[in-house]
Amino acid sequence: NALDAANLKWLIWSVGYDQWWSPRSVGYTSLVHEAGRYSFEEASEIVTGANLFLKNDRPNEMMLPEWKYAKNNHGKK
């Protein structure tokens, strides 16, 4: 199934920095085509850790499926 979460690549959006996570969790980028692609397990671990202590009940990081954002490869989310 093409929408099987375990087989998809995931992007991580930093709410605080208003940017995508870069590859290998090194820095941030405003350009989605420069964003890192993570497995479900990697993205889930990163986002879970980053959201342990929420500010104002707002997540710090979000994982989003690559297929939904890869079409707009020249701008922000």
Disulfide bonds with the S-S distance in Angstrom:
none
